[in-house]
Amino acid sequence: MNARILHIASNTFREAVRDRVLYNLIAFALLLSGAAILVGQISIDIERLVVINLGLTAVSLFGIVIAIFIGIGLVSKEIEKRTLYTVLSRPVRRWEFIVGKFFGLSGTLVVNTFFMAIGVFAALFYVSHKFVRADVLVLVALYFIVLEFLIICSLALLFSSFSSPLLSAVFAFSLFVIGSFAEDLRGFAGMAHGFTRWLASGAAYLVPNFSAFNVISSIAHEQPVAAQLILHNTLYALFYAAMAVSGAVLIFENRNLK
Amino acid sequence: MSAIEILGLEKTYKVGFWVKRPKRALHPLHLTVEDGEVFGFLGPNGAGKTTTLKLLMGLVFPTAGSARILGKVWTDPEVKALIGFLPEQPYFYDHLTAHELLNYYAQLSGVPAKDRSRRVESTLQRVGLKDVQGVQLRKFSKGMLQRVGIAQAILHDPKLVFFDEPMSGLDPMGRREVRDLMEQLKHEGKTVFFSTHILSDAEALCDRVAVINKGELRGIGAVADLTSSVQGKVEVIWHGSQVPASMKALGTDCHVTGDTVRTIIKENQIDAAIDALRREHLRLIAITPVRTSLEAYFVEKLQHAETTAGTTA
């Protein structure tokens, strides 16, 4: 990787860490452990199912909130506070800045997820008193969650490159919600006719298909995940994130920093 | 080779929410700054100084025109390694320490890893922040942030430094230190281009100045020429409290302050004035040429622009 991108990424990561965002992880781990103890007491035979559902959903939601919360300010805050001026007056190309920011935030979220995953596994161990072979599947679900974060991260960055933090947050969160129902939207498009069909199909394929990444429920029931789905989701997430980051670069390359 | 050649750079913004109206921030600007000069870019607030600097830094894109910096096209990324920039009222990453911030900028500027730490520390020493290098920037005062701003601009030993209102937010001691630093840069052979509306700073530091107002260049020249005795007048000061009739005959007003009298006469009246004082046995204290101040030049250029605009309207 280009050295400047690496430096921008590591600075973004350091900023996020110093911004005490990762402190929520401790709170999360404690909360999850507490919830596991509670669940262990009130549910019989389905403790593991509840802990996996509860834990992975929490990892996903916490991560999405953090991705949006940090991502929306990545560019706009730098313009607003004029920190960008001292960066772009150096031999740094605008695209390097955007890509560096993307990697920095993605790295933050991966580390974030790693620590939250420890919380999930700790809770699982508490309720089962052992690890079983099916627990490996939890790692697949976590991998899909990280892929989701990459997409959200790139979208937050895209919106941040032309919009205010508040609007960027609204856009990114709306896309996350719509994307979570992308399969339903595609189903609706299939049933619609004429212009509505055209419009619904366009929207369904344009929004990120987060429903394909949600395997939490099936993993909780110890159903295996097809290798084809892992490959498909990986390529889809990388392609979608690359497109969104390219869009951000394209906008940012032509933007006057007033 | 000129350090900066601005070839008709201009900028028009589109303003308005629904209906976009063009607003010209900078009329076509032609300007050359020579290598090794300290060049002052003067103008009132909103004159177009910052827009010009942003255009040169590639932060905004020109509507027309171009520029060359250190002999290269100004958009060439290689140019950025040779220049330093201090934006107006700089703000930095809050959670980094001064040392971490400068290290980050050194990385981005391509300072070799083996030199980085030494360069960062010597720069911090130079701007008087060595003792607080481990403190996070959110705890810094405005004046300290300004010093950080200056440090990041000179960190990579650039050939050309752009300062946008470098004295802004500084107390008198801070201003003095920045002035000293700019003089040091000049002695090191650097070219310094700085914008300001504080004329005394420009007069003390600059080789040449340009005056800009409402996006238009109003005047340019060497400070020494602009502040020379162009009026052909001298100030005469003598000891006493009386004004001899022969001095009054020269047709000038005399001002008595305590036990000294002061008047301004034409250069060709010097001999007559000395004779008059000698006849009255009055002690001459000083005869000094009346110099046009940079402020007078600045005000004249702005007033001229206003008059021209009024006539045109």
Contacts between the chains, C-beta under 8 A, distances in Angstrom:
chain1	res1	chain2	res2	distance
A	3	B	107	7.4
A	4	B	107	7.7
A	4	B	108	5.9
A	7	B	104	6.5
A	7	B	107	4.3
A	7	B	108	5.9
A	8	B	108	7.6
A	11	B	93	7.2
A	11	B	96	7.8
A	11	B	104	5.3
A	14	B	95	7.6
A	14	B	96	7.3
A	14	B	100	7.7
A	15	B	93	5.8
A	15	B	95	5.9
A	15	B	96	7.5
A	18	B	95	3.5
A	18	B	96	7.6
A	18	B	136	8.0
A	19	B	95	6.3
A	81	B	91	4.7
A	82	B	87	5.7
A	82	B	89	7.7
A	82	B	90	6.8
A	82	B	91	5.4
A	83	B	91	6.0
A	83	B	92	6.0
A	83	B	93	6.1
A	84	B	59	7.9
A	85	B	54	7.9
A	85	B	57	7.0
A	85	B	59	6.1
A	85	B	85	7.1
A	85	B	87	4.3
A	85	B	90	7.7
A	86	B	85	6.8
A	86	B	87	6.5
A	86	B	90	6.7
A	86	B	92	7.4
A	86	B	105	6.8
A	86	B	149	7.6
A	86	B	152	5.8
A	87	B	108	6.5
A	88	B	57	7.1
A	88	B	58	6.7
A	88	B	59	6.1
A	89	B	57	4.6
A	89	B	58	7.7
A	89	B	59	7.4
A	89	B	80	6.4
A	89	B	83	7.2
A	89	B	84	7.8
A	89	B	85	3.8
A	89	B	87	7.9
A	89	B	162	7.9
A	90	B	80	5.4
A	90	B	81	7.5
A	90	B	105	6.9
A	90	B	108	4.6
A	90	B	109	5.1
A	90	B	156	8.0
A	91	B	77	5.0
A	91	B	78	7.0
A	91	B	80	4.2
A	91	B	81	4.6
A	91	B	108	7.3
A	91	B	109	6.8
A	91	B	110	6.1
A	92	B	80	7.5
A	92	B	108	5.5
A	93	B	77	6.4
A	254	B	61	7.5
A	256	B	13	7.6
A	256	B	59	7.6
A	256	B	60	4.2
A	256	B	61	6.0
A	257	B	54	7.1
A	257	B	59	4.4
A	257	B	60	6.2
A	258	B	13	7.5
A	258	B	60	6.6
